Amino acid sequence: MSRALALSEAGLAFGERTLWSGMNLEVTRGEFIAVLGTNGAGKSSLLKVLLGLIPLSQGSAEVLGTPVRRGRRDVGYLPQHRTFAVDAPLRARDLVRFGVDGFRWGLGGNRRARARVDVLLESVGALGYAEARVGQLSGGEQQRLRIAQALASDPAVMLCDEPLQSLDVYHQRMVVELIDRYRRELGGSVLFVTHDINPVLSVVDRVLYILNGTFRLGTVDEVMTSEILSELYGAEIEVIRRGNRLIVVGADDQVHHASPDGYPS
Amino acid sequence: MSLVLHLQGALFDFTDYGDLVVLLRNSLIAGAVLGLVGGLVSTFVMARDLPFAVHGVSEMSFAGAAAALLFTGNVVAGSFVGAMIAAVAIGLLGMRARDYNSVLGVLMPFALGLGILFLALYKGRAANKFGLLTGQVVAIDQQSLATLVSTSFLVIVVLAVVWRPLMFASIDPEVATTTGVPVRVLTIVFMVMLGLTVAVSIQVIGALLMLALLCTPAAAAGQVTASPFWLPALSVIFGLTSMLGGTLVALGTTIPVSPFVTTGSFAIYLVCRLIRVTHDRGTSRARPHETSRSILTRTTDSMERP
């Protein structure tokens, strides 16, 4: 089994509005794909399709050779960082525990699950604050826990929905390295939605750029060029490579970086 | 020996002793059962940030009970209907507080006003009127007790079955959805359980003081623990303590149970809050630091912060 994800002639529309259509995408095992595009282009919706949360309007979507469906254990999901209330009745280990058996009926509480949580916490370097309240941890610490939570089911595919949002550069790098290690050591495939290509530039295999109902798929060098992006945006876009950073200058350039919170300023 | 005889003599002097024992027994059973179920339900009320919704459900329950008092006489049925309508409506509106807070704010005074209208039109005993709002002087007949115990039992069994996914869905709904947890169904299930709990509690503790039973115990427990075992355990202990303690004190007075229960649970909350504050002060300077055991984390941690 080398095909982790497959979309064929896939299209997604909400009412009259078509987000994208005619999408053909095959992701092999161990591949890291960055998904880029403007707000509302349908990047997160693509992940929701693969999670089985919303149906395609046309075409088909498969995960590991079977049609998408909700609640599969072989698909991990890493959400955007969202702050917990300081008083939220949840310790770091409990958040990870949700990923291990939070979906099972009953009261819970067995030793094997507890041991599994310890292993997961250690794998992301979070054992030191296992007993701390989630709401009192920093954004970076919380995202580590999120990664451990997503790894709980040994997923073959990891779907990441802007996990770098509102993290500083240091913690962005930490998240990317953990995800990269997951695919190198466990052979997992990664679909990584991000506003900015730069944090994942060194690990990404291919880029899926979704914009204005259309998309481009290819390596960074194939997609992240002035010609292609100008065509996608329908405006003059310039891509400058400076050291190991890509700087995109144009109508919508803030989408890629610049403002610290990731939103166009 | 002579002491026992003396005691017996003293006891036999109570001609209505049998009635007192039944009254006392029923009140204590009701207090214990409500403390238990209130402690468990309040755990989720806090996890889901629902105190305002609890208040809304209990005021609707009051309106239903008041209407029943006026039109049919079956107060218990009325409080169930009112609580259910409110609980299911809130459940359907959504699970986030901001989705329904303003709707609740609009509906609550309306429900309360309706209830007061029904009470004003009611020509029966005045004690029945205030009881729904502020709780009763200890008095629970056999039939009310049976309803209370069986409903509470149902609530506890259902909560035990859905506990884990409900906690997941309450605190982390986005990820819970992706793992296949039926988040919306669980929302409705919980709101129905909340409605049932409010409906059986309203006659004992009163609509206005419901939060002392369905919010304070877990809020107090949350001050001293975040463990998924100790949080509900302490919450139940606090609920039991305030309900049983309140009932025992109220038995010796002509005052309703509720002020003793609310005072007791508030005192417990204050103590827990104090423990938290002193504990935080002791540990804030020694917050655990990130460990770096795995190879990757070592490299990450050794990176310079920009």
Interface residues (C-beta under 8 A of the other chain):
Chain A: L51 L53 R70 G71 R72 V75 Y77 P79 R82 F84 A85 D87 A88 P89 L90 R91 D94 L95 R97 F98 G99 D101 G102 F103 R104 W105 G106 L107 G108 G109 E122 S123 V124 G125 A126 L127 G128 Y129 A132 R133 E141 R146 Q149 D168 V169 Y170 R173 M174 E177 L178 R181
Chain B: T43 M46 A47 D49 A160 V161 V162 W163 R164 P165 M167 F168 I171 D172 E174 V175 A176 T177 T178 T179 G180 V181 A218 G222 A226 S227 P228 F229 L231 R287 P288 H289 E290 T291 S292 R293 S294 L296 T297 T299 T300 D301 M303 R305 P306
